[in-house]
Amino acid sequence: MPILRLFRSLLIALALCAAPAAHAQLTPAAPSTPAAPTDPYGRETPRSAVAGLIQALAGRDYERAAHYMAVRMDNPRLVNGSEELARRLQVLLDKGGTLRAFGALSNDPVGVLNDDLPFDREVVGTMRVGDNKVPVTLARSQQGNVVVWRVAPETLQVLAATSVPRDEPAASTTPDGWIIGGAPVSDWMLLFGLAAISFALFRVLAALILLAVRKAIPQCQTSPVYRFLQAALPPLSLFLSIMIFFIWANRLPVAIVARQTLLRYGGTVALVALVWFALRLIDAIAEVATRRLRHHQRRQVISVVNLLRRAAKLLLLAFTVVGVLDTFGINVTTGIAALGIGGIALALGAQKTVENLVGSVTVIADQPVQVGDFCKVGDVSGTVEDVGIRSTRIRTNDRTLVTIPNGDFAARQIENFATRDRFLFNPTIGVGYGLNAQKMREAVDIVRDTLLSHDMILNDGVRATFTNFGENALTIDVWSYLAGPDYNKAMEARQEILLTIMERFEAAGIAIALPTRSVVVQGGFPGVEQPTE
């Protein structure tokens, strides 16, 4: 059967590969579709336009920054004027202006349509002109075959009417003029210092809260409240420090390039902090739930909890990767579409993985075994330690760990010793030859009476019967059950019953049979002289 399945999979793969080729031979070649035009300055969306403008301002490349101003670039006079407008915009943004965080900017070519603005306008920040805050607006326009976003004419009019000294390229400069990444070193140090101080303060506050909870709750390690706080406070400290940084960074008189750069990557750190919080919260909830399930002897649900915990983590990490890539401006839509194109090849190449995933669902739903059960799977005997998404792990009596893929595990014969409610007690007792019938009846009565008088022997179906004249003994077969699922108690009761039977046999003068053989010699051995009297 595995060979047939493999052969069938190969046929399907060959058919899928051959079908497009055959179709191509029968169908005339279609003309190639020309690639969609792109903007060389990356102004297709508000987010990419702001990112490109900040990059140009960071390098003091006002000639490039002029292309982000909504002016005609075929007029040299207007080009020179737009370079000056870009410089003024940088100065005003450095002096208390703000831009939206990178993740808050629209990455859609049409922008945000529900912001009560014209469909071709997008507000991306504010700049301080005198005592007033003026919005920084982008306008969507057509340049050739490309739709681009640039600083709107109304914002350029405000910049043209504002007087900005020519010797102010940035909000602050260092005495020796050190510039890193388009901003003075002092600005970077100020922003990093703000982030470090806010994080340190929240970490100290978190440590004090945990210390107070430990003093208030004696058994804090088993307390759900303490476990929640222990899991939540470290990532929450990081997240809250980033939030404080977001609030105060825009109020500091530092270069817009430094602020916007750190706010962009600060958003990524905030996302990582939230994911960290969610992962620790999932672990804490799963740990508390597992401890309670073990206390209430509900082992069948522990496997479900472990499976759900791992599945939730995988989904959370997958969405996090997509979010981080989107924050860095990487379009993940194309990659997700490519996954659909390669889905057939992936399914053919990952048959065992899919089989193990389906097997794990079968094991969890059908519950042939649970975590903590002693079972026998094929020729493997041991205690189930974990039922995972891909495999099940069994700890053998030799303390080795056997990992069985769930696809194979679900298809095997599984013998679960933990689910039995009673233990079969059916030894064969042999007594020695030489007893008469009355003594043999007494021996059978002793065995039956011992069984019925023991607390752990179930009274239904108890049998003690003289069954056979054996080769070495007169055999008494016993058929009964020991009550309860505890293996250790059952073995102790078995030992106690057998010792009681031995003691009563000894008192009655009934001997337990030993392996013996009687040899009767008649007429002597050939060639051996017989003694004479």
Number of C-alpha atoms within 10 A of each C-alpha: 6 7 8 9 10 12 12 12 15 13 12 13 15 11 12 13 11 12 12 11 12 10 10 12 10 9 9 8 8 7 6 6 6 6 6 7 10 13 13 7 15 18 24 22 21 31 25 22 22 24 20 19 27 20 18 21 23 22 16 18 15 21 17 18 24 26 22 26 25 21 18 13 14 8 10 10 10 14 18 14 15 26 20 20 24 26 24 23 24 26 23 23 26 27 21 20 26 23 21 17 20 25 19 13 22 16 20 12 16 18 22 19 12 8 11 9 11 11 14 15 23 27 20 21 18 19 23 17 18 9 6 9 14 15 19 22 20 27 21 23 15 9 10 9 10 13 17 26 30 25 28 22 15 15 20 21 11 16 21 16 9 15 10 17 9 10 6 14 18 23 19 18 18 12 8 7 11 12 16 14 13 19 28 23 17 18 24 20 11 15 19 15 12 18 22 14 13 19 21 15 13 19 19 11 14 19 15 12 15 17 11 11 16 15 10 10 13 10 10 15 12 12 13 15 12 19 20 17 17 20 20 20 20 19 22 20 22 23 24 16 23 24 17 14 22 18 11 13 23 21 12 17 18 26 29 30 26 23 24 21 17 20 23 19 17 21 21 22 16 19 17 20 20 18 18 21 21 18 21 21 18 18 19 20 17 17 18 15 16 19 14 13 16 15 10 9 11 13 17 19 18 25 23 18 17 19 19 16 17 16 14 15 17 13 10 15 16 11 13 17 13 15 18 18 14 16 19 13 15 13 13 14 10 9 11 11 11 11 12 11 11 10 12 13 13 12 12 15 12 12 12 16 16 15 17 23 19 17 22 25 20 17 23 21 11 10 14 17 24 25 21 18 19 21 22 20 18 11 7 15 20 23 24 21 18 19 25 23 22 21 20 22 19 27 19 17 12 8 10 10 15 16 15 18 21 27 23 16 20 22 12 12 13 17 15 18 17 16 14 12 12 18 18 14 18 15 14 15 20 21 20 18 18 12 15 8 9 8 14 20 13 14 26 20 14 18 24 18 13 16 27 16 11 15 11 18 24 16 16 9 9 16 17 23 17 17 12 12 12 13 11 16 19 21 21 22 17 22 16 21 21 24 19 15 15 14 15 9 14 21 13 10 19 19 11 12 18 15 12 16 19 16 12 15 18 12 10 13 11 20 17 15 15 12 9 10 8 6 6 5 7 6 6 9 9 7 6 7 8 10 5 4 3
